[in-house]
């Protein structure tokens, strides 16, 4: 459900509109604008979207067209690390490890 009025259309930053003509400029480029919508011309491109700490690589597919770039990033996930046999295991967060005692 879009929050922007329909008559305005989707918002895309000006530098992304310039890159729409030359897709080769967009490949592996850092994008700091998370407010821009994803255009259909960017399908099958991989970009790096800045999440506030590090740029994360994301491949744009047809399912992601029309969404905001900030929705592509997953911020509140548990950290993952590899287990003893190469399988991925969820790492507990710090507040799970603390023991809470009630009197």
N, C-alpha and C positions, 0 to 999 in steps of 0.2 A: 504494500500500500504506500504510494508515494506521498510525501508530505508537502511537496512543492505543487503549486497549482498547475493544472494541465495546460493552460494557455501559454505559460512561460516555457514549458518544455524542460528537458533534463539539463542539468548544469554540467558543463565541461570547461576546464581551465583553457585559456587561450593557447598555452604552449602545447597542450595535448591536441588541440585542433590543428595546429601547424604540423605536428608529427603524424597526423592522420594521412597526409599526402605521401610521406616517406616513412613507411613502416620500419625500414632498416634503422632509423634513428631511435626507434622505441625499444628495440631488442636489448635486453639486459640493462635498461636505464633505470636509475633510481627515481622514484616518483614520491615527492613529499606531499602532494595534494591528495588527501584521502576523501575530500568532499566531492570529487568529480565522479560522474557516472561513467560506466564502461560502455563504449560504443561498439557496434557490430564489426567495425573495421579492425578492431584489436584482437579478434579471435585468433587463437593459436600463437599468440605472442607471449613471451615470458618477460615479466617486468619485476623489479624489486621495489616493493612498497614499504615506506618507512613507517614503523609502528611506534616511534618515540624513543626507541633504544637502538635498534639495528634494522637495516633494510632486510625484509624477508622476500625470498623469491616466490613468485606466484605465476602459474600459467593460466591464461584467460581462455575459458571454454565458452561454448554457446549458452550454457546454463547461467553464466555469470553476467551476460549482457543486460544492461539496464539497472544493475545494482550499483551501489556505491563501492568505491575501492576500500573503504574502511571495513566493509562486511567480509572482505576476503581474508582478513587477518583474524586469527583466533587468539584472544588475549588472555582469557582466564582458564586455560587448560592446565592440567597437571603436567609437570615435566616428565619426560620419558628418558630412560636409559636402558642400555642393553643388559640382559641377564647373563647368567653363566653359560647358557647354551646358544647365545646369539638371538634369543627371543626378546621382544620389547616388554619391559616391565614398567608399571606405573611407579613413579617415585613419590613417596609421601611428602606432603608439605610439612613445614616446620610446626604449624599449630596442631597437626594431627599427632605429632610425636610427644607433645607435652602431656604430662599426666595432670589431670584436674582432680583435686580433692575437695570435697565439701565437708564442712564440720557439722 
